[in-house]
Amino acid sequence: MAQRMFSNAFSTDQVPQPSADAATIEAVQAASEALESKPERDFKSDDHFTRGLNEFLANRFDSALHIFEKALERAQVEKLMPERHIWLMFARAASLGELGRSEESVAVYDEIDRSFGPSDRISVRELVAAALLNKGVKLCQLNRREEGIAIYDEIDLRFGEDTSPDIRERVAYALFNKSIVLHQLDRMDEEIAVYDEVNRRYGNDESPALVELVAVALFNKSTKLGEVGRYEEAIAICDEIVRCYGKKESVALRLVVAKALVGKGSWFGQLGRSEEAVAIIDEVDWRFGKDDNSALRELVANALLNKGTYFGRLDRSEEAIAVYNEIDRRYGEDTSSALREWVARALVTKGLALGQLDRREEEIASYEEIDRRYGKDESLFLVELVAKALVSKGNALVKLDRREEAIAVYDEVERRFGIGDSAVLQGVTADALNGRAYARILQAKHSWQTEVGRQGFLDHAISDLTRAQVNSSGGSRATILGNLGYAFFLSGKTDHAEDLTKECLRLGGDESLQAQRADAGVQRIELLDSEYETLLDRLWDDLRPES
């Protein structure tokens, strides 16, 4: 059993490595300790293997490699069965892989094929196929994907007609791995063709491993079709997955069915059929909502969050908020990092929904709850989400005309997150600087009759917006440029204002035009804001022929 750990996995992103449960590890440790009383000169290859395996499972890979090589040296003078010799070679290849010596690992798989590939013995052919499969995975890890595809094709050519269940599984995984590589190479038509081939060959197979592989291949196909906008075809495949596997009890298949239903809901959402999307999420919840499997719990939480989004699109904000509360009720005490992230997402989205209903105090309370729960968390995702929530809190305070409180929140974002290396945190800090600048622009307009005071606020705003430009992108950049142009305009620097405002409109289009008009409408300064609106109209007219 321990020896076969080196050849019985089929990961698409790493060379199969030994994995063992606690009982096996304990047994290997005991066997290794029992050898301490035996002189090494009397060791057989199996004794060396046992000691090497113990080192490997303890992550002492240099030592494991040295001992496995001793086992192979000893095997040269023993009349080992070919299978046992191959297992020793697998062990050496795995150790080399763990030490980052990938080319040498590939060479070992080549040696297995060269030495034992011609054998007609089924058990040997099974291991040769496994060695080639490992070689293909390792080549892809080395970014030699075309060579990896060639190896997967060779496995199919040499072993595709074998009736051995073990070899059938390895050929199936070779085809599946090929589809993954084709996906990475963006060769969609070939990728989908491989999924179809996996289904054609193995769709009626009763082997649990092959049943699961076919289900995953179908799901991957549906995902690929959905990604390129072929939503109806993607939905049809999701329906096929539910029809074929919806009553299966294995956790792996239940996960595929759950993913297919969540995917189907997403494709309905993309088609604007939000009512149907909501119904699909209800089915996900009905089927899997009480399951205690962690992966299924995460999928249900994901699905419920999507349901809230669909309610939002249907202008059913109260129902959306109820869904976000339900996510918090079910999963808020869960310690799983993934579920903590889903709950945090739900609280952020709840805050945004409350803001759309102008329930600002509740919106702010939701953002504060996020900071209270997750503000000291070390997960980068949660750190970024807390930063975003605080910026949203500041924005809500601005809308309540509580500008000093808003500025204090933006200050806090800069203090806590402004030195982060994360591109997301840098972008969020830019949003905080933009928010603080906008609050200062409003303070300037509020203090317009005091020239020194208003210019001080505008100078601070211009400074913040100039810094914010550095890490801004997309819609945020358009907003920052618009605010910077408006601040310069209010400061009387119309040339700067015109260039920046034109770029804002070019980047943000009609959405930015309407946003800038709205800014001019807040605490209007006449005739200045009317002149700014005239500038907006002229720049927009200049840009429209280009659109």
C-alpha positions in Angstrom: 0.0 0.0 0.0 2.7 2.5 0.9 4.6 1.8 -2.3 1.6 2.5 -4.5 1.2 5.9 -2.9 3.8 7.1 -5.4 1.8 6.2 -8.5 -1.9 6.4 -7.7 -2.8 10.1 -8.0 -3.7 12.2 -11.0 -3.5 15.8 -10.1 -3.5 18.2 -13.1 -1.4 20.8 -11.3 1.3 18.8 -9.6 3.1 15.5 -10.0 1.4 12.8 -8.0 3.1 12.6 -4.6 2.5 10.1 -1.8 -0.2 10.9 0.6 -1.0 8.9 3.7 -3.5 8.9 6.5 -2.3 9.0 10.1 -2.5 5.2 10.5 -0.3 4.6 7.5 2.2 7.2 8.7 2.3 5.6 12.2 2.8 2.2 10.6 5.7 3.4 8.5 7.3 5.1 11.5 7.0 1.9 13.5 8.5 -0.2 10.7 11.4 2.3 10.3 12.1 2.3 14.0 12.1 -1.5 14.0 15.0 -1.4 11.5 17.2 0.5 14.0 18.4 -2.8 15.5 19.3 -4.2 12.1 22.8 -3.5 10.7 22.5 -1.5 7.4 24.8 -3.9 5.7 22.1 -6.5 6.0 19.4 -4.2 4.6 17.4 -5.3 1.5 15.9 -2.8 -0.9 12.6 -3.0 0.9 14.3 -2.0 4.2 15.8 1.0 2.5 12.5 1.9 1.0 10.8 1.8 4.4 13.3 4.2 5.9 13.2 6.4 2.8 9.4 6.6 3.0 9.6 7.5 6.6 11.9 10.4 5.8 9.7 11.5 2.8 6.6 11.6 4.9 8.5 13.7 7.4 9.4 16.2 4.6 13.1 15.3 4.9 13.5 15.0 1.1 17.2 15.1 0.8 17.5 12.2 3.2 14.7 10.4 1.5 16.4 10.7 -1.9 19.7 9.4 -0.6 18.0 6.4 1.0 15.8 5.6 -2.1 19.0 5.7 -4.2 20.5 3.1 -1.8 17.4 1.0 -2.3 17.9 1.2 -6.0 21.5 0.2 -5.7 20.6 -2.8 -3.6 17.8 -3.7 -6.1 20.5 -4.2 -8.7 21.7 -7.3 -7.0 18.3 -8.6 -5.9 15.9 -10.4 -8.2 13.1 -8.0 -7.7 9.8 -8.2 -9.5 9.7 -5.4 -12.1 6.8 -3.7 -10.3 8.8 -3.3 -7.1 11.7 -1.9 -9.0 9.4 0.7 -10.6 8.0 1.7 -7.2 11.5 2.5 -6.1 12.0 4.6 -9.2 8.8 6.4 -8.5 10.0 7.2 -5.0 13.2 8.6 -6.4 11.3 10.8 -8.9 9.0 12.1 -6.3 11.9 13.1 -4.0 13.6 14.9 -6.9 10.4 16.7 -7.6 10.1 17.9 -4.0 13.7 19.2 -4.2 12.9 21.2 -7.3 15.0 19.0 -9.5 12.3 18.6 -12.1 14.3 17.8 -15.1 15.9 14.9 -13.2 12.4 13.8 -12.1 11.3 13.7 -15.8 14.4 11.7 -16.7 13.4 9.0 -14.1 10.0 8.7 -15.7 11.8 8.3 -19.1 13.9 5.6 -17.6 10.9 3.7 -16.4 9.4 3.8 -19.9 12.6 2.9 -21.6 13.3 -0.1 -19.2 9.8 -1.4 -18.8 7.7 0.1 -21.6 8.0 -3.0 -23.9 6.5 -5.3 -21.2 3.2 -7.1 -21.9 2.6 -7.7 -18.2 -0.6 -5.8 -17.2 0.7 -4.7 -13.8 3.9 -3.3 -15.3 1.9 -1.5 -18.1 -0.2 0.1 -15.4 2.9 1.6 -13.8 4.4 2.6 -17.1 1.2 4.5 -17.9 1.4 6.1 -14.5 5.0 7.2 -15.1 4.1 8.8 -18.4 1.1 10.5 -16.8 3.4 11.9 -14.1 5.9 13.0 -16.8 3.2 14.9 -18.7 2.1 16.7 -15.5 5.7 17.6 -14.7 6.4 18.9 -18.2 3.3 21.2 -17.9 4.6 22.4 -14.6 7.8 23.3 -16.3 5.7 25.3 -18.8 6.6 22.8 -21.5 2.9 22.4 -22.3 3.2 21.3 -25.9 5.5 18.4 -24.8 3.0 17.7 -22.1 0.1 17.4 -24.6 2.3 15.1 -26.7 2.8 12.8 -23.7 -0.9 12.7 -23.0 -1.5 11.8 -26.7 1.1 9.1 -26.5 -0.6 7.6 -23.4 -3.9 7.5 -25.4 -2.1 6.0 -28.4 -0.3 3.3 -26.5 -2.9 2.4 -23.8 -6.2 3.7 -25.2 -7.5 0.2 -26.1 -6.4 -1.5 -22.8 -9.3 -3.0 -20.9 -7.5 -2.9 -17.5 -9.6 -0.7 -15.2 -6.4 0.9 -13.8 -5.1 1.8 -17.2 -8.5 3.0 -18.4 -8.4 5.5 -15.5 -5.0 6.7 -16.4 -5.9 7.2 -20.0 -9.0 9.1 -18.9 -6.9 11.3 -16.7 -4.4 11.9 -19.5 -7.2 13.1 -21.7 -8.6 15.3 -18.9 -5.2 16.8 -18.2 -4.8 17.5 -21.9 -8.1 19.5 -21.7 -6.8 21.5 -18.8 -3.6 22.4 -20.7 -5.6 23.3 -23.8 -7.7 25.6 -21.6 -4.4 27.3 -20.4 -3.4 27.7 -24.0 -6.8 29.2 -24.9 -7.5 26.6 -27.5 -11.2 26.4 -26.8 -12.4 24.2 -29.6 -9.8 21.5 -28.9 -10.5 21.7 -25.2 -14.3 21.2 -25.7 -13.6 18.3 -28.1 -11.6 16.6 -25.4 -14.4 17.0 -22.9 -16.7 15.4 -25.5 -14.3 12.6 -26.0 -14.0 11.9 -22.3 -17.8 11.7 -22.1 -18.1 9.5 -25.2 -15.6 7.0 -24.0 -16.3 6.9 -20.3 -19.8 8.3 -19.9 -21.3 4.8 -19.3 -18.5 3.5 -17.2 -19.4 2.5 -13.6 -16.0 3.0 -12.1 -16.5 5.7 -9.4 -13.3 7.5 -10.4 -14.4 7.7 -14.1 -18.0 8.7 -13.2 -16.6 11.6 -11.2 -14.1 12.5 -14.0 -16.9 12.6 -16.6 -19.0 14.7 -14.4 -16.2 17.2 -13.9 -15.5 17.2 -17.7 -19.1 18.1 -18.4 -19.0 20.8 -15.8 -15.8 22.3 -17.2 -17.4 22.2 -20.7 -20.5 24.1 -19.4 -18.2 26.7 -17.7 -16.2 27.2 -20.9 -19.4 27.7 -23.0 -20.7 30.1 -20.5 -17.5 32.1 -20.5 -17.8 32.7 -24.2 -21.5 33.7 -24.0 -23.1 30.4 -25.1 -25.4 30.5 -22.2 -28.2 28.3 -23.5 -25.7 25.5 -24.3 -24.1 25.8 -20.9 -27.5 25.6 -19.2 -28.3 22.5 -21.1 -25.1 20.8 -19.9 -25.8 21.8 -16.4 -29.3 20.1 -16.7 -27.6 17.0 -18.0 -25.2 16.9 -15.0 -28.2 17.2 -12.6 -30.1 14.5 -14.5 -27.2 12.1 -14.6 -25.7 12.7 -11.1 -28.3 14.5 -9.1 -29.2 11.4 -7.0 -25.7 10.2 -6.5 -24.5 10.2 -2.9 -20.7 10.6 -3.3 -19.5 13.9 -1.9 -17.5 14.5 -5.1 -20.5 14.1 -7.3 -22.7 16.2 -5.0 -20.1 19.0 -5.3 -20.2 18.8 -9.1 -24.0 18.9 -9.1 -24.0 21.9 -6.7 -21.5 23.7 -8.9 -23.5 23.0 -12.0 -26.7 24.4 -10.4 -24.8 27.5 -9.2 -23.4 27.8 -12.7 -26.8 27.5 -14.2 -28.1 30.3 -12.0 -25.2 32.4 -13.2 -26.0 31.8 -16.8 -29.6 32.7 -16.2 -28.4 35.8 -14.6 -26.3 36.7 -17.6 -29.3 36.2 -19.8 -31.3 38.7 -17.6 -33.6 35.9 -16.4 -33.2 36.8 -12.7 -36.4 35.1 -11.6 -35.2 31.8 -12.9 -31.8 32.4 -11.4 -33.4 32.9 -8.0 -35.4 29.6 -8.4 -32.2 27.7 -9.2 -30.5 29.1 -6.1 -33.5 27.9 -4.1 -32.9 24.5 -5.5 -29.3 24.6 -4.5 -30.3 25.5 -0.9 -33.0 22.8 -0.8 -30.6 20.1 -2.0 -27.4 21.1 -0.1 -28.3 23.8 2.5 -28.2 21.3 5.4 -25.1 19.5 4.3 -22.2 19.7 6.7 -19.5 19.1 4.1 -17.3 22.3 4.2 -17.0 22.6 0.4 -20.8 22.3 0.0 -21.4 24.8 2.7 -19.2 27.3 0.9 -21.0 26.7 -2.4 -24.4 27.3 -0.7 -23.1 30.5 0.8 -21.8 31.6 -2.6 -25.2 30.7 -4.1 -27.1 32.7 -1.5 -24.9 35.7 -2.1 -25.7 35.4 -5.8 -29.4 35.2 -4.9 -29.1 38.5 -3.1 -27.5 40.0 -6.3 -30.4 38.7 -8.4 -32.9 40.2 -6.0 -31.1 43.5 -6.4 -31.4 43.4 -10.2 -35.1 42.8 -9.7 -35.3 45.9 -7.5 -36.3 43.6 -4.6 -33.8 45.2 -2.2 -35.6 44.2 1.0 -35.5 40.5 0.0 -31.8 40.9 -1.0 -31.1 42.3 2.5 -32.9 39.4 4.1 -30.7 37.0 2.1 -27.6 38.7 3.3 -28.9 38.5 6.9 -29.6 34.8 6.4 -26.0 34.2 5.2 -24.8 35.9 8.4 -27.2 33.9 10.6 -26.1 30.6 9.1 -22.4 31.1 8.7 -21.5 34.1 10.9 -20.0 32.0 13.6 -18.1 29.6 11.3 -14.4 29.6 11.7 -13.7 28.4 8.2 -11.6 31.0 6.4 -13.6 30.6 3.2 -17.0 31.0 4.9 -15.7 34.0 6.9 -15.0 35.6 3.5 -18.5 34.8 2.2 -20.1 36.3 5.3 -17.9 39.4 5.0 -18.9 39.8 1.3 -22.6 39.5 2.4 -22.2 42.2 5.0 -20.5 44.5 2.4 -23.2 43.9 -0.1 -25.9 44.4 2.5 -24.3 47.8 3.3 -24.5 48.7 -0.4 -28.1 47.6 -0.6 -29.0 49.7 2.4 -27.3 52.6 0.9 -29.4 52.3 -2.3 -32.4 52.5 0.0 -31.0 55.7 1.7 -30.9 53.8 5.0 -27.5 55.4 5.8 -27.3 54.7 9.5 -27.9 51.0 8.9 -25.5 51.1 6.0 -22.8 52.6 8.2 -23.5 50.1 11.0 -23.0 47.2 8.5 -19.6 48.6 7.5 -18.6 49.1 11.2 -19.6 45.5 11.9 -17.2 44.3 9.2 -14.4 46.2 10.8 -15.3 44.9 14.2 -15.3 41.3 13.1 -12.5 41.3 10.6 -10.4 44.3 11.3 -7.6 42.3 12.9 -7.8 39.4 10.5 -4.6 38.6 8.6 -6.3 37.2 5.5 -5.3 39.5 2.7 -8.8 39.2 1.2 -10.5 40.2 4.4 -8.0 43.0 5.0 -8.9 44.4 1.5 -12.6 44.0 2.2 -12.3 45.9 5.5 -10.5 48.7 3.7 -13.2 48.8 1.1 -15.9 48.8 3.8 -14.3 51.7 5.5 -14.1 53.7 2.3 -17.8 53.0 1.8 -18.5 54.1 5.3 -16.7 57.4 4.6 -18.8 57.9 1.4 -22.0 57.3 3.4 -21.0 59.9 5.9 -20.4 62.4 3.2 -23.9 61.8 1.9 -25.2 62.6 5.4 -23.2 65.9 5.3 -21.0 64.5 8.2 -17.9 65.5 6.4 -15.5 65.8 9.4 -16.4 62.2 10.4 -16.0 61.1 6.8 -12.5 62.7 6.7 -11.6 60.9 9.9 -12.6 57.6 8.3 -10.6 58.3 5.2 -7.6 59.3 7.4 -7.9 55.9 9.1 -7.9 54.0 5.8 -4.7 55.8 4.8 -3.1 55.1 8.1 -4.0 51.4 8.3 -3.7 50.4 4.7 -1.7 53.1 2.8 1.6 51.3 3.2 0.3 47.9 2.0 2.0 46.2 -1.0 -1.3 44.8 -2.3 -2.4 46.5 -5.6 -6.0 46.3 -4.2 -5.0 48.1 -1.0 -3.2 50.7 -3.0 -6.3 51.2 -5.1 -8.6 51.4 -2.0 -6.2 54.0 -0.5 -6.5 56.0 -3.7 -10.3 55.8 -3.3 -10.0 57.0 0.3 -7.8 59.9 -0.9 -10.4 60.7 -3.5 -13.2 60.5 -0.9 -11.3 62.8 1.4 -10.7 65.2 -1.4 -14.3 65.3 -2.4 -15.3 66.0 1.2 -12.8 68.9 1.2 -14.2 70.2 -2.1 -17.6 70.3 -0.4 -16.1 72.1 2.6 -14.6 74.6 0.2 -18.0 75.3 -1.4 -19.6 75.5 2.1 -16.9 78.1 3.0 -17.0 79.9 -0.3 -17.3 83.4 1.1 -14.0 83.0 3.0 -11.4 83.0 0.3 -8.5 81.8 2.4 -10.5 79.0 3.9 -11.9 77.8 0.7 -8.5 77.8 -1.1 -7.0 75.8 1.8 -9.6 73.1 1.4 -9.1 73.1 -2.4 -5.3 72.9 -2.0 -5.7 69.9 0.3 -8.1 68.3 -2.2 -5.8 68.8 -5.1 -2.9 67.3 -3.1 -4.9 64.2 -2.3 -6.2 63.8 -5.8 -2.7 64.2 -7.3 -1.5 61.4 -5.0 -4.6 59.3 -5.7 -3.9 59.3 -9.5 -0.8 57.2 -9.0 -2.6 54.0 -8.0 -6.0 54.6 -9.7 -7.4 52.6 -12.6 -10.7 52.1 -14.5 -13.7 53.9 -13.2 -11.9 55.1 -10.1 -9.4 56.9 -12.3 -12.1 58.7 -14.2 -13.7 59.8 -10.9 -10.4 61.0 -9.5 -9.6 62.9 -12.7 -13.1 64.5 -12.7 -12.7 65.6 -9.1 -9.2 66.9 -9.7 -10.4 68.9 -12.8 -13.3 70.3 -10.7 -11.0 71.3 -7.9 -8.7 73.1 -10.3 -11.8 74.8 -11.9 -13.0 76.0 -8.6 -9.5 77.3 -7.9 -9.6 79.3 -11.1 -7.0 77.2 -13.0 -9.2 76.5 -16.0 -6.5 75.1 -18.3 -5.6 72.3 -15.9 -9.3 71.8 -15.3 -10.1 71.4 -19.0 -7.4 68.8 -19.7 -8.3 66.7 -16.7 -12.0 66.9 -17.2 -11.7 65.9 -20.9 -9.7 62.8 -19.9 -12.3 62.0 -17.2 -15.1 62.1 -19.8 -13.1 60.1 -22.3 -12.5 57.4 -19.8 -15.9 57.3 -18.1 -18.2 58.3 -20.8 -21.8 59.3 -20.1 -21.6 58.0 -16.5 -18.7 60.4 -15.7 -20.6 63.2 -17.4 -23.6 62.7 -15.2 -21.5 62.4 -12.1 -19.7 65.7 -12.8 -23.0 67.4 -13.4 -24.2 66.0 -10.1 -21.1 67.5 -8.3 -21.9 70.9 -9.8 -25.4 70.6 -8.4 -24.3 70.1 -4.8 -24.1 73.4 -2.8 -24.0 75.3 -6.1 -21.8 78.3 -6.4 -23.2 80.6 -9.0 -22.2 81.6 -11.6 -19.2 79.3 -11.3 -21.0 76.0 -11.4 -23.1 77.1 -14.4 -19.8 77.9 -16.2 -18.5 74.4 -15.2 -21.6 72.8 -16.7 -21.0 74.8 -19.9 -17.4 73.4 -19.9 -18.8 69.9 -19.5 -21.1 70.3 -22.5 -18.4 71.7 -24.7 -15.9 68.9 -23.9 -18.6 66.3 -24.3 -19.5 67.7 -27.7 -15.9 67.6 -28.7 -15.6 63.9 -27.6 -18.8 62.5 -29.1 -17.5 62.4 -32.7 -14.8 60.0 -31.5 -17.2 57.6 -29.8 
